[in-house]
Structure formats: structure tokens, C-alpha cells
Amino acid sequence: QVQLVESGGGLVQPGGSLRLSCAASGSMNVMGWFRQAPGKQRELVALITSGGSTNYADSVKGRFTISRDNAKNTVYLQMNSLEPEDTAVYYCNGRALVRGVLQFYWGQGTQVTVSS
């Protein structure tokens, strides 16, 4: 059973920074972050492939940076210049090819609150 364990959420003031981490129990082809604010659908924040290619939501470009350590099966999300609109539960997402089928895995979520 693959597990994704997140850490690093919390309360931060507008303009502040947080770093999220997510460790997977197995290797992943793609890892990333989604978020869900109250009353809204879950949305993509950023993805990164095992080769280092990245994709960001327009709303976080220039403020958030995704990276990964393949040896540790860990993905990071450095969040700078945080805004109240970034408040959400952040979910780690991992994707792995298992016997030719792409499997999706999710972490339990970590709360990020941006407020003064």
C-alpha cells in the first residue's frame, strides 16, 4: 500500500513563506500538489516529473517552487509571497505506472492558512 505523508502546513501572515514536504513510500513518475479551499473544487498547484519538468497553476507562478528528491521519493513546495487566497488544504499527489496502468495516490492533506 503506497502512502504519501505530508508536513509543513500552518498559519502564516500575508507575504510570508512556508515549505511543504511530502514523502512517498515508493517511487513515483510524477509528484505534485493540489489544493482545496472551502466551498471550492480541488485545483492543481504544481507538478514535477521524475526528470524535473514542472507545471504550475497561473495563480502561483513566480511565487511557488516545486522540487523533488528522487532518492528520497520526496517532493517539496516552497511557497513565498503568500496571499490570503492561498488558504486551503494542500494535498500531495503521486502518480506511478503499475503494470502498465497509471495509478494515482493522495496524501491526507495539510492546512495552510494565510491571515494577519
C-alpha positions in Angstrom: 0.0 0.0 0.0 1.6 3.3 -1.2 1.5 6.1 1.3 2.1 9.8 0.9 2.9 11.7 4.1 2.8 15.5 4.1 4.2 18.0 6.5 4.9 21.7 6.8 1.5 23.4 6.8 0.5 26.1 9.3 -0.5 29.7 9.8 1.4 32.4 8.2 0.9 36.2 7.7 0.4 37.6 4.2 3.7 38.0 2.4 5.2 35.2 4.4 6.6 31.8 3.3 6.0 28.1 4.0 7.6 24.9 2.8 5.6 21.8 2.3 7.1 18.3 2.1 5.6 15.0 1.0 7.4 11.7 1.3 6.1 8.7 -0.7 6.7 5.1 0.3 7.5 4.2 -3.2 8.9 5.7 -6.4 6.6 8.0 -8.4 6.8 9.1 -12.0 5.0 12.4 -11.2 4.6 14.1 -7.9 2.8 17.3 -7.2 0.4 19.4 -5.1 -3.3 20.2 -5.3 -5.3 22.4 -3.0 -8.9 22.8 -2.0 -10.3 25.9 -0.4 -13.7 25.8 1.5 -16.6 25.7 -1.0 -14.3 25.2 -4.0 -13.1 22.3 -6.1 -9.7 20.8 -5.7 -7.3 22.5 -8.1 -3.8 21.9 -9.4 -1.0 23.9 -7.8 2.2 22.3 -9.3 3.5 19.1 -10.7 7.0 17.7 -11.3 8.2 14.7 -13.2 11.0 12.4 -12.2 13.1 14.1 -14.9 12.5 17.5 -13.3 9.9 19.0 -15.7 7.5 21.3 -13.9 4.0 22.7 -14.4 2.4 25.5 -12.3 -1.0 27.0 -12.0 -1.0 30.6 -13.3 -2.0 31.8 -9.8 1.2 30.6 -8.2 3.8 31.2 -11.0 6.7 33.3 -9.7 5.7 32.7 -6.1 5.8 28.9 -5.6 8.6 26.5 -6.5 8.2 22.7 -6.7 11.2 20.4 -6.4 11.9 16.8 -5.6 14.5 14.4 -4.3 14.1 11.2 -6.3 16.4 9.3 -3.9 14.1 10.1 -1.0 10.8 9.9 -3.0 10.1 13.3 -1.6 8.5 16.4 -3.2 8.7 19.9 -1.8 6.7 23.0 -2.4 8.3 26.3 -1.4 5.6 29.0 -1.1 6.7 32.6 -1.0 4.7 35.9 -1.0 1.7 34.0 0.3 -1.7 35.6 0.0 -5.0 35.1 1.8 -6.3 33.5 -1.4 -3.7 30.7 -0.9 -5.5 29.5 2.2 -6.6 25.9 1.6 -5.9 22.3 2.4 -2.9 21.2 0.3 -2.8 17.6 -0.9 0.2 15.8 -2.2 -0.4 13.8 -5.3 1.8 10.9 -6.7 1.4 9.0 -9.9 3.1 5.7 -10.7 2.9 3.2 -13.5 1.9 -0.1 -12.0 1.9 -3.0 -14.5 1.3 -0.5 -17.3 -1.6 1.3 -15.6 -1.1 4.8 -14.2 -2.1 4.8 -10.5 -3.0 8.0 -8.5 -2.2 8.4 -4.9 -3.1 11.1 -2.4 -1.8 12.3 0.9 -4.1 13.2 3.8 -3.8 16.9 3.3 -2.2 19.7 5.3 -3.8 23.0 6.2 -2.3 26.3 5.0 -3.8 29.4 6.4 -2.7 32.9 5.3 -4.0 35.5 7.6 -3.0 38.5 9.7 
